Amino acid sequence: MGIIGSLQFYLFLALALAAFAVEVWALAHCLRQPAQAFAYAGKRTKNFWLLVLVVNVALGFVALPPFGPLSGSFLSIILVIPAAIYLTDVKPAVSGYGRGRRGGGG
């Protein structure tokens, strides 16, 4: 593998790792939110998002280069789409649930 091939491999590896980190971040946020927050925000249920994000993280892990059976494909980059949808649309809506109810006053 020449220098161009090595650069391409490391660039793709960096993109796949960044995409995987975003997927894990979305799953971690979803796990911490109460189920009522999703209904309150008018979004799909917590169980729906957990299923989508767990499958997303599992496939993202399998697609990481260089050892995954799906490595070398753009699957690891494409898999960031559901996590990005969660982080940009659902996370802001459910994050505000319960604010103003803490501290005994308000």
NORBELUR-V623979 format. One line per field, one symbol per residue. ss: DSSP state (a for helix, b for strand, c for the rest). psi: psi as a letter, one per 30 degrees, with the letter a starting at -180 (. if undefined). burial: I if it has 9 or more other ideal C-beta (glycine too) atoms within 8 Angstrom, else O. Layout:
ss=???
psi=???
burial=???
This chain:
ss=ccaaaaaaaaaaaaaaaaaaaaaaaaaaaaaaccaaaaaaaccccaaaaaaaaaaaaaaaaaccccccccccccaaaacaaaaaaaaaaaaaaaaccccccaaacc
psi=kaeeeeeeeeeeeeeeeeeeeeeeeeeeeeefkkefeeeefgllleeeeeeeeeeeeeeeeefklffkfglflgefeeffeeeeeeefeeeeefffkfkfflgfl.
burial=OOOOOIOOIOOIIOIIIOIIOIIIIIIOIIOOIOIOIIIOIOIOIIOOIIOIIIOIIOIIIIIIIOOIOIIOOOIIIOIIOIIIIIIOIIIOIIOOIOOOOOOOOO
